[in-house]
Amino acid sequence: MDKIAITAGTLYVIVLLRAGGTFAVGWLAGAGARRSRFSERISSAKFQRAERAIQRWGAPVVAVSFLTVGFQTAANFLAGSMRMPLPRYLPALFLGGAAWALVYATAGLGVLKVLGRLFAEQTALGVSAVAVLLLAVCGLVVYRRRRAARSTAGVAAEES
């Protein structure tokens, strides 16, 4: 149990620093954009409505984003660039970060333990399992890219 607590605590500190840093970079990027030639677009009524919605309802999105893969960085960056108030952002960061740390500390350690035991006791089976996992991930990536390319081609054909 101590191993999980130490791992979760370490991961929690890491996620707070990483996500908080991403939020800060987004905040600075948003400030820079407001002073750039894009400031006219940013001050449009539509953009300001979106900004108010994120400021008000973005905290649950930020918190849930920690349970996704790939969306969490974008959510934190956008929360910063859209100037989500810190009293709304920080609870979402703390809650979502805690959930992320616990999931990775428990499931992550469990998977590593199983893989370690598999490699130690049956190396060929361990290598095979990793190879199958990598092939499945590669297949999924190829499938998604082809599907996206087909839908892009379909949209382009409809526009012609």
N, C-alpha and C positions, 0 to 999 in steps of 0.2 A: 504494500500500500504506500509505503514511503517513496518508492520509486515513481509511482504515478503522481503523487503530490509534488515531488521535486520537478518532474518533467512538465506537469501542468503549470506550475508556477513559472518555470523558465519560459515555456511557450507563451504564457500570458504576458510576461514582460516583453518578449519579442514582438508579439502581435500589437501590443499597445504602442511600442515605439514605431513599428512599421506603418501601421494604419494611421497613427497620429501624425507621423511624418508625411504620409501621402495626403492627409487632410491639409497640413500646413503648406505643402507644395501647391495643392489645388487653390488654397486661399491666395497665395502669392501670384499664381497664374491668373486667377480671376481679377486681382487688383491690377496686374499688368494689362490685361485685356480691356479693362475699363478705361485705361489711359491711352489705349492704342487707337488705330484707325477703325477697329471693330466696335468702338464704344457706341456708335449709332445703332448697330444691330443689337447690342446688349441692352440698350435703353428702350427697346421696342416694348409695346404693351404685352405682346405674347411672351416675350422672354421674361418680363417682370412677373407675369402670372405664374410661369413655370418656376421661377425663383422663389416666389412666395409659397407655392405648393411644396417645394422641397424643404424650405425652411420650416414649414408647419408639419408635414407628413413624412419627411425624409428620414426621421429617426428610426421608425420601424423597418424601413428599407435598409438602412445602414446595419441595423442589428441582425436582420435575417441574411444579409449579404455575406456574413462570416460563415454561414453554413453552405455556401456555394463555392464552386471552383472557378476562378477567373473573373467573377463579377465584383468581388470584394474590393479590389484596388480601384476599379472604376467608380464604385459607389462612394468610397471615401474621398477620392479626388473630386468628384462632382459635388459632394457635400461641401468640401472646402471652397471650390471655385464659385459655388452658388451662395456662399457665405451663410451656411447653416449656423445659427447661433450656438455657441459653446454649451449653454445650459441644455440644449436639445441633443447636441452631438455627443457629448461626453458620456451620458448614461447609455446611449446606444453603443458607443465604443466599448465601455466597460462590460456591458451585458453580452454583446456579440463576441467580444474578445474572449470572455470567460467560456462561452459555449464552444468556440473554436478550439481553445486550449484543451478543454476537457475531452472533446471528441478526438482530437489528434493524440492526446496523451494516452487515452484508453485504447481506442481502436488502432492507432498507429503503433503503440508498443506491442499490442497483441499480434498484429500482422508481422512486425519485425521479429518477435519471439518465435512465431510459427515458422517463418522463413529461415531463421537461424537454426532452429531444430531440424528443419527439413534438409538444409544444406549440410549440417553436421552428420546426420544419420543416413540420409539418402541423397547424395550429391546430384546424381543424375536426375532424380525426380525434382529436386529443387531447381536445377537449371531448366528443366522442361517446363516447370510451372512459370518461371519468370519469362521464358520464351513465349509461352502461350499468352501470358498477360500482355507482353509487348506487342505481339501480333494482333491481339484483340484491340488494343489502343490504336495501333496504326490503321487497322481496318476501319475503326470508327471515324478516325480523322479523314481518311480517304473518302469514306461514304458521305460524310457531312460536306466536304469540299465539292464533291461531284454533284450532290443535291443542290448546293448553293449555286454552283455554276449553271446547272440546268434551269433553276428558277430565274437567275439573272438573264440567261439566254432567252427564256420564255417571255420575260418582261420586255426585253429589247425587241423581240420579234413582234410583240403586240403593239409597240410604239411605232414600228415601221409602217 
